Amino acid sequence: MGDIETLYGELKGDFQTISEPLFDFARQQLRRCGMFLPFGASLSRDGKVTLNAASTGQDIASSTEVLPILHDGLRSEGANSATAAVAVCERVMMTPEGGSQTDAIKVLVEHARGLTVAFYQPCRKRLLLGWHFAQIVAVPAKPEVGAWAGKSDR
């Protein structure tokens, strides 16, 4: 796979292209509804982002029910040689370095070239002031979707 920082530098454009619409939609849903179920996206090699959602078929669903279905769909996207990356967006709890536990939007991006990065945007709802979104942080991560598990570098 090579040096992670070098590879991230090469793929940074792809990571931004796929993660930005997910963060935008998640922030919109938090402002409107105060919550959202996990959703995702795929990025084609020509730079087109396609948003993905999953359903249990029930009127009411939880994140734990939707997430495996979403992962299965994105895994199928990874089987398409035209797919460069897949991503999942969900609301999680995180502890920023030197801080206390907080809500966050997490976007996990798996790239066909073997690099997975989790992006976190801490957030909190303030009384009368609406939602506050902090700076996005990126950390190397392990694949959760497994879109390219067991496949050689594309």
C-alpha positions as CSV (number, residue, x, y, z in Angstrom):
1,M,0.0,0.0,0.0
2,G,2.9,2.4,0.5
3,D,3.3,5.3,2.9
4,I,-0.2,6.3,4.3
5,E,0.5,10.0,4.2
6,T,1.7,9.8,0.6
7,L,-1.3,7.7,-0.5
8,Y,-3.6,10.1,1.4
9,G,-2.0,13.0,-0.5
10,E,-2.7,11.3,-3.8
11,L,-6.3,10.4,-2.9
12,K,-7.3,13.5,-0.9
13,G,-9.4,14.8,-3.8
14,D,-11.4,11.6,-3.9
15,F,-11.9,11.6,-0.2
16,Q,-13.2,15.2,-0.3
17,T,-15.4,14.6,-3.3
18,I,-17.2,11.7,-1.6
19,S,-17.3,13.0,2.0
20,E,-18.5,16.6,1.4
21,P,-22.0,15.8,0.2
22,L,-22.4,13.3,3.1
23,F,-21.4,15.9,5.7
24,D,-23.7,18.5,4.0
25,F,-26.7,16.2,4.1
26,A,-26.0,15.0,7.7
27,R,-25.8,18.6,8.9
28,Q,-29.0,19.4,7.1
29,Q,-30.8,16.5,8.7
30,L,-29.6,17.3,12.2
31,R,-30.8,20.9,11.8
32,R,-34.2,19.8,10.5
33,C,-34.9,16.6,12.5
34,G,-32.2,16.4,15.1
35,M,-31.2,12.9,13.8
36,F,-30.6,10.7,10.8
37,L,-30.2,7.1,9.9
38,P,-26.9,5.9,8.4
39,F,-26.6,6.6,4.6
40,G,-23.7,6.3,2.2
41,A,-22.3,7.1,-1.2
42,S,-20.1,5.7,-3.9
43,L,-17.6,7.5,-6.1
44,S,-17.0,6.4,-9.6
45,R,-13.6,6.6,-11.2
46,D,-14.8,9.6,-13.3
47,G,-15.7,11.6,-10.1
48,K,-19.5,11.1,-10.0
49,V,-20.9,10.7,-6.5
50,T,-24.0,8.6,-6.0
51,L,-25.8,8.8,-2.7
52,N,-27.1,5.5,-1.2
53,A,-29.7,4.7,1.5
54,A,-30.9,1.5,3.0
55,S,-34.3,0.4,4.3
56,T,-35.5,-2.4,6.5
57,G,-38.9,-2.3,4.8
58,Q,-40.5,-1.2,8.1
59,D,-41.9,2.2,9.0
60,I,-39.6,2.5,11.9
61,A,-35.9,1.4,11.9
62,S,-32.8,1.9,13.9
63,S,-29.2,2.5,12.9
64,T,-28.2,-1.0,14.0
65,E,-30.8,-2.4,11.6
66,V,-30.0,-0.2,8.6
67,L,-26.2,-0.2,8.8
68,P,-25.7,-3.9,7.7
69,I,-28.1,-3.5,4.8
70,L,-26.2,-0.3,3.7
71,H,-22.9,-2.1,4.0
72,D,-24.1,-4.9,1.8
73,G,-25.2,-2.4,-0.9
74,L,-21.9,-0.6,-0.8
75,R,-20.0,-3.9,-0.9
76,S,-21.8,-4.6,-4.2
77,E,-20.8,-1.2,-5.5
78,G,-17.2,-2.1,-4.7
79,A,-17.5,-5.1,-7.0
80,N,-18.0,-2.7,-9.9
81,S,-14.6,-1.9,-11.4
82,A,-15.8,1.7,-12.1
83,T,-16.1,2.4,-8.4
84,A,-13.2,4.2,-6.8
85,A,-14.5,4.6,-3.3
86,V,-17.5,4.0,-1.0
87,A,-18.5,5.9,2.2
88,V,-20.8,5.5,5.1
89,C,-22.2,8.4,7.2
90,E,-23.5,7.9,10.7
91,R,-24.0,9.7,13.9
92,V,-21.7,8.5,16.7
93,M,-20.2,9.5,20.0
94,M,-16.5,10.4,20.0
95,T,-13.9,11.8,22.4
96,P,-11.8,14.4,20.7
97,E,-8.1,14.6,21.8
98,G,-8.0,16.5,25.0
99,G,-11.8,16.8,25.2
100,S,-14.9,15.2,26.6
101,Q,-17.2,12.8,24.8
102,T,-19.5,14.4,22.3
103,D,-21.9,13.7,19.4
104,A,-20.3,13.6,16.0
105,I,-21.0,13.0,12.4
106,K,-18.7,10.2,11.1
107,V,-17.9,9.6,7.5
108,L,-15.9,6.5,6.8
109,V,-14.4,6.3,3.3
110,E,-12.9,3.1,1.9
111,H,-10.9,3.6,-1.3
112,A,-10.2,1.0,-3.9
113,R,-6.5,1.6,-3.6
114,G,-6.6,0.2,0.0
115,L,-6.8,3.3,2.2
116,T,-9.6,3.8,4.7
117,V,-10.1,7.1,6.5
118,A,-12.7,8.0,9.1
119,F,-13.6,11.7,9.2
120,Y,-15.3,13.0,12.3
121,Q,-17.1,16.3,12.8
122,P,-18.0,16.9,16.5
123,C,-21.4,18.5,16.9
124,R,-23.8,19.6,19.7
125,K,-27.1,21.3,19.9
126,R,-27.1,24.5,21.9
127,L,-30.2,25.8,23.6
128,L,-31.7,28.5,21.4
129,L,-28.6,28.7,19.2
130,G,-29.1,25.6,17.1
131,W,-26.5,23.1,16.1
132,H,-22.8,23.9,16.4
133,F,-20.4,21.9,14.1
134,A,-16.7,21.8,15.0
135,Q,-13.7,21.3,12.7
136,I,-13.6,17.9,10.8
137,V,-10.7,15.6,11.9
138,A,-9.4,12.7,9.9
139,V,-7.9,9.5,11.2
140,P,-6.7,6.3,9.5
141,A,-9.2,3.5,10.1
142,K,-10.0,-0.1,9.4
143,P,-12.5,-0.9,6.7
144,E,-16.0,-1.5,7.9
145,V,-17.8,-2.1,4.6
146,G,-15.1,-4.4,3.2
147,A,-15.8,-3.3,-0.4
148,W,-12.4,-4.5,-1.6
149,A,-11.6,-7.2,1.0
150,G,-9.4,-9.9,-0.4
151,K,-9.0,-8.0,-3.7
152,S,-5.6,-6.8,-5.0
153,D,-4.9,-3.1,-5.5
154,R,-6.8,-1.7,-8.5
